[in-house]
Amino acid sequence: SQREVPTRLVEPATQLADQPYPFGNYAVFSTLNDLTSKFSKKHMEICQSAGFGAFVAGLPNVALDKNFSCWLMSRVNTLSKSISTNKQTTLYFFDEDVYAIFGVPYRGKKVWDASLPKGADTIQLIRESIGALSDSEPASVAAERVLMSPPSVKTKEEYRFLRAFIIYVMSAFVDSKRAGELEAENYFPALVRMDQVHKHNWAACVIEAVLTACRAAKLDEKKRMTPCPPAGAMLFLQVRSTFNFLKVSFFFSCRKRRNYMCSL
């Protein structure tokens, strides 16, 4: 199940050249950093306990190079889940890679596992819990509204806060934010039992988003359209493809909450 992003909320890919973040929608990085700067220590602990603590520390507020990112996507084999940057090197994408870079849970059931509750009722439950104003409002917009004024940390409000945070973070990985495209809701089943969130495999969802972005980029090229991959998916692809994992911990330990620029 997916929901259309209203044109008024985002700009089409062909118009992104005039934006501060010209490739995809990397403004989500700085927005996330601004939102997390308002979190209390307790809010941060809630995110950490669910396995999403790395995002509270802040994401790099940079615009990744368009040409380099497009080249990387063209080198991805979506069937074997790998990338070949040269004739001698093939890197495979594993759930553990996402964990190594972003720290999200990588074991347990996938977020769309058949045993989890699905259907329109589940989608509606999640959307109502974060205060979506209408059926057409993207969940990420409702989630951002919750995070702008973090609620109290009582149990019911704690779950609403955590749902909103995970939805906003995952939207950066799975949604292109291109006008007219739909926001993914296939991971919503994993948000029904908030006390079980950390037991699901969120890393697999990120890898699938990377592969989907690469497939979409190839179709965009055939249509002579500007690719508009999700910002988080491209961040993973670039880090995984260019940095030795020995440097990954440094990549995140030197992040700052605002206007990050770190040279590896």
Solvent accessible surface area in square Angstrom, and as a share of the most:
residue,aa,sasa,rsa
1,S,93,0.60
2,Q,101,0.45
3,R,43,0.16
4,E,97,0.43
5,V,6,0.03
6,P,29,0.18
7,T,95,0.55
8,R,195,0.71
9,L,65,0.32
10,V,24,0.14
11,E,74,0.33
12,P,38,0.24
13,A,5,0.04
14,T,99,0.57
15,Q,90,0.40
16,L,13,0.07
17,A,83,0.64
18,D,127,0.66
19,Q,68,0.30
20,P,110,0.69
21,Y,36,0.14
22,P,60,0.38
23,F,1,0.00
24,G,0,0.00
25,N,36,0.18
26,Y,0,0.00
27,A,36,0.28
28,V,14,0.08
29,F,0,0.00
30,S,26,0.17
31,T,37,0.22
32,L,2,0.01
33,N,2,0.01
34,D,62,0.32
35,L,7,0.03
36,T,0,0.00
37,S,40,0.26
38,K,108,0.46
39,F,13,0.05
40,S,51,0.33
41,K,158,0.67
42,K,91,0.39
43,H,14,0.06
44,M,51,0.23
45,E,74,0.33
46,I,7,0.04
47,C,0,0.00
48,Q,101,0.45
49,S,82,0.53
50,A,4,0.03
51,G,19,0.18
52,F,0,0.00
53,G,16,0.16
54,A,30,0.24
55,F,1,0.01
56,V,3,0.02
57,A,51,0.39
58,G,0,0.00
59,L,3,0.01
60,P,2,0.01
61,N,26,0.13
62,V,25,0.15
63,A,47,0.37
64,L,18,0.09
65,D,83,0.43
66,K,88,0.37
67,N,115,0.59
68,F,66,0.27
69,S,2,0.01
70,C,37,0.22
71,W,106,0.37
72,L,2,0.01
73,M,3,0.01
74,S,65,0.42
75,R,96,0.35
76,V,5,0.03
77,N,74,0.38
78,T,21,0.12
79,L,171,0.85
80,S,50,0.32
81,K,87,0.37
82,S,5,0.03
83,I,1,0.00
84,S,35,0.22
85,T,35,0.20
86,N,68,0.35
87,K,197,0.83
88,Q,158,0.70
89,T,47,0.27
90,T,64,0.37
91,L,43,0.21
92,Y,102,0.39
93,F,8,0.03
94,F,118,0.49
95,D,38,0.20
96,E,92,0.41
97,D,10,0.05
98,V,0,0.00
99,Y,105,0.40
100,A,48,0.37
101,I,4,0.02
102,F,2,0.01
103,G,30,0.29
104,V,1,0.01
105,P,17,0.11
106,Y,44,0.17
107,R,174,0.64
108,G,56,0.54
109,K,99,0.42
110,K,91,0.39
111,V,0,0.00
112,W,71,0.25
113,D,42,0.22
114,A,98,0.76
115,S,74,0.48
116,L,27,0.13
117,P,67,0.42
118,K,100,0.42
119,G,46,0.44
120,A,84,0.65
121,D,123,0.64
122,T,10,0.06
123,I,14,0.07
124,Q,74,0.33
125,L,87,0.43
126,I,0,0.00
127,R,4,0.01
128,E,112,0.50
129,S,26,0.17
130,I,2,0.01
131,G,34,0.33
132,A,25,0.19
133,L,135,0.67
134,S,55,0.35
135,D,93,0.48
136,S,70,0.45
137,E,17,0.08
138,P,1,0.00
139,A,3,0.03
140,S,7,0.05
141,V,45,0.26
142,A,0,0.00
143,A,0,0.00
144,E,55,0.25
145,R,89,0.32
146,V,11,0.06
147,L,0,0.00
148,M,101,0.45
149,S,87,0.56
150,P,34,0.21
151,P,14,0.09
152,S,62,0.40
153,V,55,0.32
154,K,150,0.64
155,T,90,0.53
156,K,171,0.73
157,E,48,0.22
158,E,44,0.20
159,Y,72,0.27
160,R,74,0.27
161,F,1,0.00
162,L,10,0.05
163,R,27,0.10
164,A,0,0.00
165,F,0,0.00
166,I,0,0.00
167,I,1,0.01
168,Y,15,0.06
169,V,1,0.01
170,M,1,0.01
171,S,2,0.01
172,A,6,0.05
173,F,2,0.01
174,V,29,0.17
175,D,6,0.03
176,S,15,0.10
177,K,25,0.10
178,R,23,0.08
179,A,21,0.17
180,G,40,0.38
181,E,67,0.30
182,L,83,0.41
183,E,6,0.03
184,A,14,0.11
185,E,2,0.01
186,N,68,0.35
187,Y,2,0.01
188,F,0,0.00
189,P,8,0.05
190,A,1,0.00
191,L,0,0.00
192,V,38,0.22
193,R,138,0.50
194,M,10,0.04
195,D,66,0.34
196,Q,47,0.21
197,V,1,0.00
198,H,85,0.38
199,K,110,0.46
200,H,13,0.06
201,N,10,0.05
202,W,0,0.00
203,A,0,0.00
204,A,10,0.08
205,C,4,0.02
206,V,1,0.01
207,I,7,0.04
208,E,63,0.28
209,A,9,0.07
210,V,0,0.00
211,L,1,0.01
212,T,70,0.41
213,A,5,0.04
214,C,0,0.00
215,R,99,0.36
216,A,45,0.35
217,A,12,0.09
218,K,82,0.35
219,L,98,0.49
220,D,11,0.06
221,E,125,0.56
222,K,163,0.69
223,K,133,0.56
224,R,231,0.84
225,M,75,0.33
226,T,37,0.22
227,P,18,0.12
228,C,9,0.06
229,P,5,0.03
230,P,9,0.06
231,A,4,0.03
232,G,1,0.01
233,A,0,0.00
234,M,2,0.01
235,L,4,0.02
236,F,0,0.00
237,L,1,0.00
238,Q,33,0.15
239,V,2,0.01
240,R,32,0.12
241,S,17,0.11
242,T,60,0.35
243,F,57,0.24
244,N,90,0.46
245,F,75,0.31
246,L,157,0.78
247,K,99,0.42
248,V,4,0.03
249,S,83,0.53
250,F,100,0.42
251,F,13,0.05
252,F,26,0.11
253,S,89,0.57
254,C,34,0.20
255,R,29,0.10
256,K,143,0.61
257,R,70,0.26
258,R,132,0.48
259,N,123,0.63
260,Y,10,0.04
261,M,159,0.71
262,C,32,0.19
263,S,104,0.67
264,L,68,0.34
